[in-house]
């Protein structure tokens, strides 16, 4: 199996490894940050996005699931889900984006993953991270990653 082609994934709101601005967290406006990415591999039919926190107290916590984004899309404005895209359910049990809300203490890392897929997934809206990953298996042509941090001070 071939390795997915790397895709550059960035945000005008924060740099890789840097703090995510409060607007994009549960302590702020709780809207998804703006994202932008480079060219996707030839044959891309759709895109998928996942945001997850591997530092959550109970293990990996999913903050965002979106899929069947148009293949020609190269950016998402803050708070946007594009026309025709499906919103999955995050680990808050809600559709769309749920911003970082870690317990006080050490900042957590939040990984935004972008996947370029060789087909549309046609999963019903409301799919979970696990359902999305299972449906994507064997169909990932390219992948990008952006990591930001967020923490709350100990009281």
C-alpha positions as CSV (number, residue, x, y, z in Angstrom):
1,X,0.0,0.0,0.0
2,X,1.4,3.4,-0.9
3,X,1.8,6.2,1.6
4,X,-0.6,9.1,1.3
5,X,0.8,12.2,-0.4
6,X,1.5,15.0,2.1
7,X,-0.8,18.0,1.9
8,X,0.1,21.3,3.5
9,X,-2.5,22.2,6.1
10,X,-2.3,25.7,7.8
11,X,-4.5,28.2,9.6
12,X,-4.2,32.0,9.4
13,X,-5.2,31.9,13.1
14,X,-2.3,29.9,14.5
15,X,0.9,28.2,13.5
16,X,1.8,24.6,13.9
17,X,2.5,23.8,17.6
18,X,1.3,27.2,18.7
19,X,-1.7,28.1,20.9
20,X,-5.1,28.1,19.3
21,X,-6.8,31.5,19.9
22,X,-9.5,31.5,22.5
23,X,-12.2,32.4,19.9
24,X,-11.9,28.8,18.6
25,X,-12.4,27.2,22.0
26,X,-15.2,26.5,24.4
27,X,-14.0,29.5,26.4
28,X,-14.6,31.8,23.4
29,X,-17.0,31.8,20.4
30,X,-16.5,28.0,20.0
31,X,-16.3,28.2,16.2
32,X,-14.0,26.2,14.0
33,X,-10.8,28.0,13.0
34,X,-10.1,29.0,9.4
35,X,-8.1,26.4,7.6
36,X,-6.3,26.4,4.2
37,X,-4.5,23.6,2.4
38,X,-2.4,23.0,-0.7
39,X,-3.1,21.0,-3.9
40,X,-4.6,17.6,-3.4
41,X,-3.4,14.5,-5.2
42,X,-4.7,13.7,-8.7
43,X,-7.9,11.6,-8.5
44,X,-9.2,13.3,-5.3
45,X,-13.0,13.0,-5.2
46,X,-13.7,14.3,-1.8
47,X,-12.1,15.5,1.5
48,X,-12.6,14.7,5.1
49,X,-11.6,16.5,8.3
50,X,-11.1,15.3,11.9
51,X,-9.9,17.3,14.9
52,X,-8.9,15.3,18.0
53,X,-7.2,15.7,21.4
54,X,-4.9,12.8,22.3
55,X,-4.2,14.3,25.7
56,X,-7.8,14.1,27.1
57,X,-8.0,12.5,30.5
58,X,-10.0,9.5,29.2
59,X,-7.9,9.1,26.0
60,X,-8.5,10.4,22.5
61,X,-11.3,12.9,22.3
62,X,-12.8,13.9,18.9
63,X,-13.8,17.6,18.5
64,X,-14.8,17.7,14.8
65,X,-15.8,15.3,12.1
66,X,-16.7,16.6,8.6
67,X,-16.7,14.7,5.3
68,X,-17.7,14.7,1.6
69,X,-16.2,18.2,1.3
70,X,-15.8,19.2,-2.3
71,X,-12.5,18.0,-3.9
72,X,-11.7,21.4,-5.3
73,X,-12.0,23.2,-1.9
74,X,-8.8,24.7,-0.7
75,X,-9.9,26.6,2.4
76,X,-12.6,26.7,5.1
77,X,-13.5,30.1,6.6
78,X,-13.9,30.1,10.4
79,X,-17.1,28.4,11.5
80,X,-18.0,27.1,8.0
81,X,-19.2,23.7,6.7
82,X,-19.3,24.0,2.9
83,X,-22.4,23.3,0.9
84,X,-22.9,19.6,0.3
85,X,-20.5,18.5,3.1
86,X,-21.7,16.3,5.9
87,X,-21.2,17.0,9.6
88,X,-20.3,14.1,11.8
89,X,-20.9,13.8,15.5
90,X,-18.0,14.7,17.8
91,X,-17.4,13.2,21.3
92,X,-19.6,16.0,22.8
93,X,-22.4,14.0,21.0
94,X,-23.1,17.0,18.8
95,X,-22.8,17.6,15.1
96,X,-20.0,19.8,13.8
97,X,-17.2,21.5,15.7
98,X,-16.8,21.5,19.5
99,X,-13.8,23.7,20.6
100,X,-11.1,22.7,23.0
101,X,-12.1,22.6,26.6
102,X,-9.4,20.8,28.5
103,X,-9.3,20.6,32.3
104,X,-7.1,23.2,34.0
105,X,-3.4,22.4,34.0
106,X,-1.0,21.3,31.2
107,X,-2.1,22.5,27.7
108,X,-3.5,19.8,25.4
109,X,-2.6,19.2,21.8
110,X,-5.3,19.4,19.1
111,X,-4.6,17.7,15.8
112,X,-6.5,18.8,12.7
113,X,-6.3,16.0,10.1
114,X,-7.3,16.6,6.4
115,X,-7.8,13.6,4.2
116,X,-8.0,13.6,0.3
117,X,-10.0,10.6,-0.7
118,X,-10.4,8.8,-4.0
119,X,-14.2,8.7,-3.6
120,X,-17.1,10.4,-1.9
121,X,-18.0,8.5,1.2
122,X,-21.8,9.0,1.1
123,X,-22.0,8.3,4.8
124,X,-25.2,9.7,6.3
125,X,-24.8,13.0,8.3
126,X,-24.0,12.3,12.0
127,X,-21.3,9.6,11.4
128,X,-18.7,9.2,14.2
129,X,-14.9,9.5,13.9
130,X,-14.7,5.6,14.0
131,X,-17.4,5.2,11.2
132,X,-15.6,7.8,9.1
133,X,-12.2,6.2,9.5
134,X,-13.6,2.7,8.7
135,X,-15.3,4.0,5.5
136,X,-12.0,5.9,4.5
137,X,-9.8,2.8,4.8
138,X,-8.1,2.1,1.5
139,X,-9.3,5.4,0.0
140,X,-6.8,8.0,1.3
141,X,-4.7,9.6,-1.4
142,X,-3.3,12.4,0.6
143,X,-3.1,13.7,4.2
144,X,-2.4,16.9,6.0
145,X,-2.0,17.7,9.7
146,X,-2.0,20.9,11.8
147,X,-1.5,20.8,15.5
148,X,-2.4,23.6,17.9
149,X,-2.4,23.8,21.7
150,X,-4.8,25.1,24.3
151,X,-4.7,25.1,28.0
152,X,-6.5,26.6,31.0
153,X,-4.6,27.8,34.0
154,X,-4.8,25.8,37.3
155,X,-7.0,27.6,39.7
